[in-house]
Amino acid sequence: MAGQGSGGNVIAALCNIFFPGLGQLVQGRILAALIFAILFFGGAALWFLIVPGIIAAIVYVWAIIDAARYRS
């Protein structure tokens, strides 16, 4: 990846819209991808408890921003 704002980061951010953590995986950051995916899907599975749903929403946005601002 060429850096912040590069085409690769834009593609990674778009991947995160469809599947949180996929953008980090596209960038080659496997651990970050797993953490974002587990936090999002764990929180989404427990949405009826309200707080995990809110945490899942925050992680969702955070994953998109993290992929867009990543610098190698």
Contact map, one row per residue, 1 for C-alpha under 8 A:
111001011000000000000000001000000000000000000000000000000000000000000011
111101010000000000000000000000000000000000000000000000000000000000000011
111111001000000000000000000000000000000000000000000000000000000000001111
011111001000000000000000000000000000000000000000000000000000000000011110
001111101100000000000000000000000000000000000000000000000000000000011000
111111111100000000000000000000000000000000000000000000000000000000000000
000011111110000000000000000000000000000000000000000000000000000000000000
110001111111000000000000001000000000000000000000000000000000000000000000
101111111111100000000000001000000000000000000000000000000000000000111100
000011111111110000000000000000000000000000000000000000000000000000110000
000000111111111000000010000000000000000000000000000000000000000000000000
000000011111111100000111011000000000000000000000000000000000000100110000
000000001111111110000010000000000000000000000000000000000000001111110000
000000000111111111000010000000000000000000000000000000000000000100000000
000000000011111111110110000000000000000000000000000000000000000000000000
000000000001111111111111000000000000000000000000000000000001001100100000
000000000000111111110000000000000000000000000000000000000001000100000000
000000000000011111110000000000000000000000000000000000000000000000000000
000000000000001111111100000000000000100000000000000000000000000000000000
000000000000001111111110000000001001100100000000000000000001001100000000
000000000000000100111111100000011111100000000000000000000000001000000000
000000000001001100111111110000001000000000000000000000000000000000000000
000000000011111100011111111000001000000000000000000000000000001100100000
000000000001000100001111111111011000000000000000000000000000001000100000
000000000000000000001111111111011000000000000000000000000000000000000000
000000000001000000000111111110000000000000000000000000000000000000000000
100000011001000000000011111110000000000000000000000000000000000000100000
000000000000000000000001111111000000000000000000000000000000000000000000
000000000000000000000001111111111000000000000000000000000000000000000000
000000000000000000000001100111111100000000000000000000000000000000000000
000000000000000000000000000011111110000000000000000000000000000000000000
000000000000000000001001100011111111000000000000000000000000000000000000
000000000000000000011111100011111111100000000000000000000000000000000000
000000000000000000001000000001111111110000000000000000000000000000000000
000000000000000000001000000000111111111000000000000000000000000000000000
000000000000000000011000000000011111111100000000000000000011001000000000
000000000000000000111000000000001111111110000000000000000000000000000000
000000000000000000000000000000000111111111000000000000000000000000000000
000000000000000000000000000000000011111111100000000000010010000000000000
000000000000000000010000000000000001111111110000000000111011000000000000
000000000000000000000000000000000000111111111000000000010000000000000000
000000000000000000000000000000000000011111111100000100010000000000000000
000000000000000000000000000000000000001111111110000111110000000000000000
000000000000000000000000000000000000000111111110000110010000000000000000
000000000000000000000000000000000000000011111110000000000000000000000000
000000000000000000000000000000000000000001111111110110000000000000000000
000000000000000000000000000000000000000000111111111111000000000000000000
000000000000000000000000000000000000000000000111110010000000000000000000
000000000000000000000000000000000000000000000111111110000000000000000000
000000000000000000000000000000000000000000000111111111000000000000000000
000000000000000000000000000000000000000000000010111111100000000000000000
000000000000000000000000000000000000000001110110111111110000000000000000
000000000000000000000000000000000000000000110111111111111000000000000000
000000000000000000000000000000000000000000100010011111111100000000000000
000000000000000000000000000000000000000100100000001111111110000000000000
000000000000000000000000000000000000001111110000000111111111000000000000
000000000000000000000000000000000000000100000000000011111111100000000000
000000000000000000000000000000000000000000000000000001111111110000000000
000000000000000000000000000000000001001100000000000000111111111000000000
000000000000000110010000000000000001000100000000000000011111111100000000
000000000000000000000000000000000000000000000000000000001111111110000000
000000000000000000000000000000000000000000000000000000000111111111000000
000000000000100100011011000000000001000000000000000000000011111111100000
000000000001110110010010000000000000000000000000000000000001111111110000
000000000000100000000000000000000000000000000000000000000000111111111000
000000000000100000000000000000000000000000000000000000000000011111111100
000000001101100100000011001000000000000000000000000000000000001111111100
000110001101100000000000000000000000000000000000000000000000000111111100
001110001000000000000000000000000000000000000000000000000000000011111110
001100001000000000000000000000000000000000000000000000000000000001111111
111100000000000000000000000000000000000000000000000000000000000000001111
111000000000000000000000000000000000000000000000000000000000000000000111
